[in-house]
Amino acid sequence: MNIIFSSYSESVKNFLAGSLCNKLLVLILKTFCLIYNQCMRNILSSIKGTIVVSVQAMPSEPLYKEDCMLAMMRSVVNGGAGALRVAGARDVKNAKANFDIPVIGLTKPNVIPKNYKEIVYITPTIKDVITLVEAGADIVAFDGTQRKRPENEKLTDLVKYIHINKRLAMADISTLEEGIKAKESGADILSTTLAGYTLESANSPAKEPDFELLSQLVTQTNMPVILEGRIWEPQQVNKAFELGAHCVVIGSAITRPQLITKRFVFRNK
C-alpha cells in the first residue's frame, strides 16, 4: 500500500511540476508578447504625425557613395526627420548605428527594370527580408500588392517572418483592394508608395499624391496609413494629416537633387 501511495505521490508531484512549468512557460510567453506589442506600439507612436525621409540613391548616381548617403541621413535627421526609409543592408546598418530614430528598410534592384509596373521588386523575397532583419531594420517595407512574387513566395510568409523576428511589416500598395488584402495578410502598416507605379493604379494622379487612396485606406482599413509618393509641397503634408495619415514619407523633394533641379529647369514643361 505504501509503495502504491508513494508511486502515486510521485506521479502527482511530477504532474504538478509539469503543470507549473507549463504555466511558467505560458506566463513568460505572455510577458514576451506584451513587451513585444508595447515595443511595436512605441515605434508606431514615435512616427505618428512626423515626416519620414526616404534617403535613397541608385548605384549609378553620385550620392550612392556610403559617406554621401550617411551625410544625407545626418542632414535630414538634423532637420527633424521622424524616421528614415533606406534601401539595402549597408544603409540600414549605418542608419541604426548613427541615429536614434526608427529605420524603415527595404531592398531594391541596382537597376529598376523597364517593366517595373508589372513586377514585384521592393523586398520581393524572404531572403530580402532576412537581409533587412539582420541589418537591424525596425520596420520592413515590401511590395504588398497581389502580383506574383519571385519563386512563387507568398505575401503572408513574408509577413510571418517579419513578425517572428519582432519587426513591423509595412505593405507598399497601389490600390484600396491591395490595402485590404495586405491587412488580411497581417501587415501592420499600409503605405501608398506604389500608387501610380503599377498597372493596377493607372488612374492614380500623375503629378500629385493620391489623396483619394489615402482617404479610402484610412476609412476602410482602420490601420496606420502612410502617404508616400509625389509629395512636393508643405500644403500637401497638411492635407495628408487632415485626411488621417499616420505619417508622411518624402523622398525626391528632399533627397534627390537631380529631380529637384529638373523641376526648375523644365518648369514650363
MISE-993728 format. One record per residue: x, y, z of N, C-alpha, C in turn; residue in three letters. Coordinates in pm, whole numbers. Atoms other than C-alpha are relative to their C-alpha. Last residue first. Example, Ala and Ser with C-alpha at 12.3 -4.5 7.8 and 13.67 -1.06 7.14 Angstrom:
// MISE-993728
   n_east   n_north     n_up   ca_east   ca_north    ca_up   c_east   c_north     c_up   residuo
      -82      -119       -6      1367       -106      714      -77       109       73       SER
       89      -119        0      1230       -450      780       90       120        0       ALA
This chain:
// MISE-993728
   n_east   n_north     n_up   ca_east   ca_north    ca_up   c_east   c_north     c_up   residuo
       31       116       85       703       7162    -6950      -84      -100       76       LYS
      114       -32       87       724       7512    -6805      -44      -117      -88       ASN
      116       -49      -75       943       7427    -6506     -124        24      -85       ARG
      110        28       94      1192       7221    -6707     -134        44       61       PHE
      -48       -14      139      1499       7366    -6536     -114       -16      -99       VAL
      -25      -142       29      1323       7416    -6204       41        20     -147       PHE
      127       -71      -19      1167       7071    -6173       15       149      -30       ARG
       81        12      121      1481       6922    -6325     -132        75       13       LYS
      -54       -90      103      1689       7055    -6037      -86        -2     -125       THR
       34      -135      -44      1470       6883    -5779       45       101     -105       ILE
      142       -17       28      1498       6559    -5973      -48       139       41       LEU
       18        -3      145      1878       6577    -5987     -146        21      -38       GLN
      -33      -130       61      1893       6679    -5622      -22         6     -150       PRO
      -38        33      138      1708       6366    -5499       31       129      -76       ARG
     -128        70       13      1699       6386    -5119       41       -38     -142       THR
     -103       -34      -98      1432       6636    -5021      136       -56      -36       ILE
        3      -144      -25      1161       6653    -5288      109        45       98       ALA
      -57       -79      110      1257       6304    -5408        8       149       31       SER
     -131        39       52      1194       6129    -5076       55       101      -98       GLY
      -44       -86      110       905       6227    -4853      140       -42      -42       ILE
     -134        30       48       719       5981    -4631       31        89     -120       VAL
      -21       -27      141       419       6117    -4441      145       -29      -35       VAL
     -117       -83       23       281       5996    -4109       17        16     -150       CYS
      -76        25     -122       -30       5831    -3971      129        80       -1       HIS
     -126        71       18      -236       5991    -4248       71       -17      134       ALA
      -22       110      -94      -584       6089    -4132      128       -78      -18       GLY
       72       119       48      -719       6308    -4411       25      -123       87       LEU
      143       -29      -14      -614       6625    -4226      -83      -121      -41       GLU
       33        18     -141      -267       6472    -4193     -148        30       26       PHE
      -14       142      -35      -240       6430    -4569      -40       -25      144       ALA
      120        70       48      -375       6779    -4631        3      -147       37       LYS
      113       -39      -85      -103       6932    -4415     -127       -74      -39       ASN
      -20        68     -128       163       6734    -4600     -116        32       94       VAL
       41       138       24        24       6853    -4932       17       -84      127       GLN
      147         5       -7        46       7210    -4807      -52      -141      -22       GLN
       44        11     -139       418       7156    -4737     -153       -10       14       PRO
       35      -125      -67       472       7097    -5113      -45       -23      145       GLU
      -97      -106       29       648       6830    -5319      -25       128       80       TRP
       25      -107      -98       482       6499    -5233      109       106      -17       ILE
       28      -127       68       480       6275    -5540      -40       112       96       ARG
        7        -9      144       464       5943    -5347      -44       137      -52       GLY
     -130       -10       64       411       5844    -4988      -22         9     -151       GLU
        4       -57      134       116       5879    -4754      143        12      -52       LEU
     -103       -99       31       134       5639    -4463      -22        52     -141       ILE
      -23       -15      143      -168       5454    -4327       99       114      -24       VAL
      -90      -113       25      -195       5320    -3972       31         5     -150       PRO
     -141        30      -24      -490       5081    -3989       83       127      -11       MET
      -25       -25     -142      -869       5118    -3968      142       -42       40       ASN
      -85       106      -56      -897       4957    -4312       24        15      149       THR
       49       137       22     -1191       5140    -4471       88      -110       59       GLN
      139        23      -44     -1162       5499    -4352      -42      -146       -8       THR
       20       -42     -139      -783       5535    -4363     -139       -39       49       VAL
      -71        94      -87      -744       5333    -4682      -23        33      148       LEU
       68       130        4     -1011       5529    -4866       65       -98       96       GLN
      128       -13      -72      -867       5865    -4757      -73      -133        5       SER
      -29       -19     -143      -515       5769    -4865     -129         2       80       LEU
      -37       132      -51      -645       5640    -5198       30         7      149       LEU
      122        82       -2      -821       5969    -5262       28      -138       56       GLU
       75       -29     -122      -513       6165    -5160     -127       -84       10       PHE
      131        62       17      -301       6002    -5429      -80        15      130       ASP
       27       120      -81       -13       6246    -5412     -140       -54      -25       PRO
       25       -33     -140        41       6484    -5704      -30      -127       78       GLU
      -87      -107      -48       174       6480    -6057      -24        43      143       LYS
     -137        10       49        46       6159    -6217       95       101       65       ALA
      -50      -128       51      -276       6115    -6020      149        -8      -37       PRO
      -54       -81     -109      -368       5744    -5985       56       131      -57       SER
       82      -121      -17      -575       5613    -6275       47        89      115       ASN
      -21       -91      113      -309       5362    -6383      -77       131       15       ALA
       28      -135      -51      -318       5200    -6039       21       106     -108       SER
      128        -2      -68      -347       4834    -6144      -40       140       48       GLU
      104         2      104       -67       4870    -6397     -138        14       64       LEU
       40       136       38       161       4970    -6112     -106        10     -109       THR
     -119        71       50       355       5286    -6033      -27      -147      -26       TYR
      -45       -62      124        66       5527    -5991      119       -70      -62       GLY
      112       -58       73        12       5431    -5628       52        76     -122       ALA
        5        48      138       319       5227    -5530     -117        56      -82       LEU
     -125        -8       76       414       5411    -5212      -15       -32     -148       THR
       43       -23      138        59       5447    -5077      117         6      -98       THR
      -56      -122       59       170       5293    -4748      -40         9     -146       SER
       20       -10      143        -5       5044    -4519       63       130      -50       LEU
        6      -136       54       118       4949    -4173      -25       -10     -150       ILE
       24       -92     -111        92       4637    -3957      -25       142      -48       ASP
      -82      -121       -1        57       4383    -4239      -39        90      117       ALA
      -66       -26     -127      -110       4055    -4143       86       123        6       GLY
     -124        78       -3      -214       3905    -4477       83        27      125       SER
       37       140      -23      -569       4033    -4424      123       -89       10       GLU
       46         8     -139      -426       4384    -4393      -35      -143       36       LYS
     -121        -6      -82      -238       4331    -4718      -34        -5      148       ALA
      -64       131        4      -561       4220    -4885      125        -4       86       LYS
       86        91      -77      -739       4537    -4773       61      -139        5       ILE
      -12       -34     -141      -451       4751    -4895      -80       -93       88       GLY
     -129        54      -45      -441       4570    -5228       21        30      148       GLU
       13       145       -8      -811       4639    -5275      129       -65       50       GLU
       75        33     -121      -760       5006    -5195       -9      -151       19       LEU
      146       -11        9      -495       5036    -5464      -65       -34      134       THR
       38      -100      100      -120       5096    -5502     -150        19      -13       SER
      108        43       89        45       4915    -5210      -37       113      -96       ILE
        8      -103      104       365       4928    -5004     -104       -47     -103       ASP
       37        40      135       300       4699    -4708      -11       121      -91       ALA
       57      -115       71       489       4776    -4387      -25       -37     -145       MET
       13        29      143       554       4482    -4153      -75       113      -68       ALA
      128       -41       57       680       4573    -3806        1       -21     -151       LEU
       -5      -123       77       969       4373    -3664     -142        34      -49       ARG
       38      -116      -83       987       4112    -3390       21       132      -72       LYS
     -122       -72      -37      1176       3848    -3589      -28       134       68       ASN
      -80        93      -80       875       3618    -3596      126        69       51       ILE
       54         1     -136       677       3920    -3715       77       -95       92       HIS
      -26      -131      -60       892       3974    -4023      -45         1      146       ILE
     -143        -3      -33       887       3602    -4099       38       133       65       TYR
      -26        88     -114       509       3596    -4075      146         6       42       LYS
       50       -67     -121       478       3898    -4304       27       -84      124       VAL
      -90      -112      -30       698       3740    -4569      -40        67      130       LEU
     -124        57      -53       501       3416    -4548      101       109       33       ASP
       22        37     -140       169       3600    -4585      127       -56       63       THR
       -7      -121      -81       293       3763    -4905      -14       -33      148       LEU
      128       -58      -40       351       3423    -5057       21       121       89       LYS
       13       -21     -144       658       3312    -5250     -129        74       32       GLU
      137        26      -49       600       3198    -5606      -14        13      152       ASN
        2       134      -56       975       3187    -5678     -134       -35       64       GLU
     -102        93       47       963       3562    -5737       -9      -134       74       PRO
     -132       -27      -56       631       3721    -5635      101      -100      -57       ARG
      -81       119      -21       315       3725    -5846      139        38       49       LYS
      -69        52      117       113       4042    -5804       89      -119       37       ARG
       37       140       20      -123       4086    -5510       68       -61     -122       GLN
      103        23      101        40       4408    -5395      -28      -149      -13       THR
      116        66      -58       223       4446    -5066     -112       -23      -99       GLY
      110       -10       96       565       4524    -5211     -117       -80       55       ASP
        0        97      109       781       4535    -4900     -116        29      -94       PHE
       94       -38      105       881       4763    -4615       13       -97     -117       ALA
      -38        55      130      1046       4613    -4307     -109        35     -100       VAL
      116        24       84      1017       4826    -3995       49       -51     -134       ILE
      112         6      -95      1275       4833    -3718     -129       -35      -73       ASP
      117       -84       31      1556       4748    -3961     -109       -19      104       ALA
       54       -72     -114      1857       4589    -3788     -121        88      -26       GLY
      -61      -134        2      2084       4466    -4069      -55        88      112       ALA
     -137        13      -50      1990       4107    -3984       71       135        6       GLU
       10        33     -143      1623       4195    -4029      140        -7       62       VAL
       38      -123      -69      1698       4364    -4362      -11       -21      151       LEU
     -108       -98       12      1889       4068    -4506      -30       126       82       THR
     -107        45      -90      1630       3823    -4376      115       101        0       ILE
       44       -32     -136      1355       4021    -4550      108       -36      100       VAL
      -17      -144      -16      1548       4003    -4877      -41        44      140       ASP
     -145       -24       -7      1576       3625    -4843       29       149       19       LYS
      -37        21     -141      1203       3616    -4771      150        22       20       ILE
      -11       137      -50      1151       3759    -5119       32        -4      150       THR
       89       101       59      1030       4069    -5307        0      -136       67       PRO
       -7       110      -96      1172       4349    -5091      -87      -117      -46       THR
      -33       -53     -132      1060       4609    -5347       -9      -113      102       ILE
     -145       -21      -13      1082       4450    -5693       41        64      132       TYR
      -30       -27     -141       741       4294    -5766      152        17       13       VAL
      -68        99      -84       667       4317    -6137       15        46      145       ILE
       59       133       13       437       4481    -6392       54      -100      102       GLU
      142        -6      -35       492       4850    -6329      -66      -138        3       LYS
       18        -6     -145       868       4792    -6319     -147         5       42       TYR
      136        49      -23       870       4682    -6685      -36         3      149       ASN
       94       -82       77      1172       4899    -6762     -145       -43       23       LYS
       32        49      136      1367       4731    -6483     -105        87      -69       PRO
      143        23        5      1495       4940    -6188      -37       -43     -142       ILE
       60       -71      114      1871       4894    -6183     -149       -34       -2       VAL
      -95      -107       33      2054       4802    -5864      -48        84     -118       ASN
     -107        39       93      1747       4604    -5758       90       118      -31       PRO
       37       -30      139      1557       4721    -5450      112       -49      -90       LYS
     -100        32      101      1561       4619    -5084      -58        34     -137       THR
       53        71      116      1370       4775    -4797      117       -39      -89       LEU
      -93        58       97      1435       4913    -4451      -72       -70     -113       GLY
       78        84       92      1234       5153    -4236       96       -51     -106       ILE
      -53        19      135      1452       5286    -3955      -90       -96      -76       VAL
       34       124       71      1311       5426    -3633       54        -2     -144       PRO
      136       -11       50      1504       5710    -3468      -31      -128      -77       ILE
       93        60      -96      1816       5706    -3252     -145        25      -41       ASP
      115       -82      -35      2068       5767    -3527      -98       -75       90       PHE
      -27      -143      -17      2421       5655    -3608     -116        84       51       ASN
     -120       -26      -79      2437       5278    -3583       18       147       36       ALA
       18        50     -136      2080       5217    -3694      119        35       90       LYS
      108       -77      -63      2116       5439    -4001      -18       -42      146       ALA
      -52      -133      -31      2452       5287    -4091     -104        87       70       ASN
      -98        11     -109      2315       4935    -4066       53       137       41       LYS
       76        32     -122      2010       5021    -4277       96        -7      119       VAL
       57      -124      -50      2236       5192    -4532      -88       -23      124       ASP
     -103      -100      -35      2455       4889    -4584      -60       123       65       ARG
      -57        29     -132      2168       4637    -4567      102       105       42       ALA
     -119        83       -7      1983       4789    -4861       59       -11      138       GLY
       -5       124       78      1740       5074    -4912      132       -73       18       ALA
     -124        20       76      1653       5346    -4663        1      -137      -66       VAL
       33       112       88      1341       5495    -4507      119       -17      -94       ARG
      -69        10      128      1440       5712    -4213      -51      -120      -76       LEU
      -48       135       30      1230       5824    -3917       69         5     -136       ALA
       46        87     -108      1098       6139    -3751       43      -144      -16       GLY
       64       123       49      1301       6372    -3970      -37       -91      117       ALA
      119        40      -74      1376       6695    -3782      -72      -123      -51       GLY
      114       -82       38      1624       6888    -3994     -131       -42       64       GLY
      -20      -132      -60      1920       6738    -3811     -117        93      -32       ASN
       25        20     -143      1779       6398    -3908       17       133       74       VAL
      145         1      -17      1762       6519    -4268      -39       -25      146       VAL
       59      -130       32      2127       6624    -4266     -151         1       25       SER
      -28       -90     -113      2252       6312    -4089      -68       136      -22       ARG
       80        43     -115      2081       6091    -4345       19        97      116       MET
      138       -37       30      2232       6292    -4629      -91       -40      115       MET
       10      -146      -18      2577       6264    -4472     -142        48      -27       ALA
       -1       -25     -144      2530       5888    -4439      -12       149       29       LEU
      130        40      -53      2429       5863    -4804       -9        27      150       MET
      101       -96       47      2731       6064    -4913     -137       -34       58       CYS
      -13      -121      -82      2970       5861    -4696     -102       106      -41       ASP
       40        21     -140      2839       5538    -4848        8       127       83       GLU
     -117        31      -82      2857       5650    -5209      -38         0      148       LYS
        9       137      -52      2511       5646    -5367      119       -37       89       TYR
       27         1     -144      2513       6025    -5397       -6      -140       60       LEU
     -112       -46      -82      2685       6016    -5736      -22       -13      150       PRO
        7      -142      -33      2412       5804    -5903      112        41       95       GLU
      -55       -79      110      2469       5470    -6080        5       149       29       SER
     -146        17        9      2423       5275    -5755       66        82     -111       PRO
      -35       117       79      2070       5423    -5724      153       -10       -9       MET
      -61       -34      129      2004       5664    -5443       32      -129      -72       ALA
      -39       107       91      1792       5652    -5130       65        57     -125       GLN
     -137       -35       43      1717       5861    -4824       52      -115      -85       VAL
      -58       111       76      1341       5844    -4775      135        45      -56       SER
      -73       -35      122      1250       6096    -4509       61      -125      -62       VAL
     -100       105       20       975       6028    -4258       71        32     -131       VAL
      -47        12      137       789       6346    -4164      110      -106       -1       ILE
     -133       -47       38       608       6303    -3836       22        -5     -151       THR
       -2      -144       18       248       6286    -3715      133        57      -45       GLY
      131       -61       27       284       5935    -3579       13       152      -11       LYS
        1       -56      135       644       5815    -3605     -132        69      -34       ILE
     -111       -94       18       701       5764    -3231        1        64     -139       SER
       32      -129      -63       358       5610    -3179      107       104      -29       SER
      110       -62       75       425       5334    -3431      -34       137       57       LEU
      -55       -41      130       761       5261    -3271     -107        70      -82       ILE
      -88      -115      -22       608       5262    -2923       59        51     -131       ASN
       86      -118      -17       326       5036    -3037       84       125       19       ARG
       53       -31      132       583       4787    -3166      -91       123        6       MET
     -110       -54       80       769       4799    -2836      -50        41     -138       CYS
      -24      -135      -48       443       4753    -2645      111        68      -80       GLN
      108       -85       48       350       4455    -2860       19       144       43       ASN
      -15       -16      145       690       4298    -2797     -106        95      -54       TYR
     -116       -87       21       671       4358    -2421       18        30     -148       ILE
       37      -134      -47       319       4214    -2406      113       100      -25       LEU
       92       -57       98       421       3918    -2622      -41       141       39       CYS
      -77       -32      120       720       3847    -2401      -88        69     -103       PHE
      -79      -119      -34       504       3865    -2089       80        47     -121       THR
       93      -112       -7       254       3625    -2245       75       130       29       LYS
       41       -31      137       534       3389    -2344      -94       121       -3       LEU
     -116       -61       67       685       3401    -1996      -37        44     -142       ILE
      -18      -133      -58       345       3338    -1836      114        74      -69       LEU
      108       -84       54       279       3047    -2072       14       143       49       VAL
      -32       -23      142       619       2900    -1986     -105        90      -64       LEU
     -110       -95        3       551       2943    -1614       36        36     -144       LEU
       56      -130      -37       213       2775    -1651      107       108       -6       LYS
       83       -47      111       374       2490    -1841      -58       138       28       ASN
      -90       -39      109       647       2456    -1581      -79        55     -118       CYS
      -65      -124      -41       390       2457    -1302       92        52     -110       LEU
      100      -106       12       182       2197    -1482       60       135       34       SER
       21       -24      144       487       1977    -1525      -98       113      -22       GLY
     -122       -64       47       577       2015    -1158      -12        35     -148       ALA
        4      -138      -47       219       1939    -1063      121        78      -49       LEU
      108       -69       72       219       1629    -1279       -3       148       37       PHE
      -47       -21      138       557       1520    -1149     -104        77      -82       ASN
     -106      -102       -3       441       1572     -791       49        32     -141       LYS
       65      -130      -24       116       1385     -859      103       112       -2       VAL
       72       -35      123       307       1096    -1014      -66       137       14       SER
     -100       -43       97       549       1091     -722      -66        44     -130       GLU
      -48      -131      -43       258       1080     -480      102        55      -99       SER
      105       -95       34       100        790     -670       45       143       32       TYR
       -3       -14      146       423        594     -656     -102       104      -45       SER
     -122       -72       33       446        659     -284        8        26     -149       SER
       21      -139      -38        84        560     -238      120        86      -38       PHE
       98       -56       92       138        236     -434      -20       149       28       ILE
      -68        -9      130       456        157     -240      -93        65     -101       ILE
      -90      -115       -6       284        239       90       69        22     -133       ASN
       83      -120        0         0          0        0       87       124        0       MET
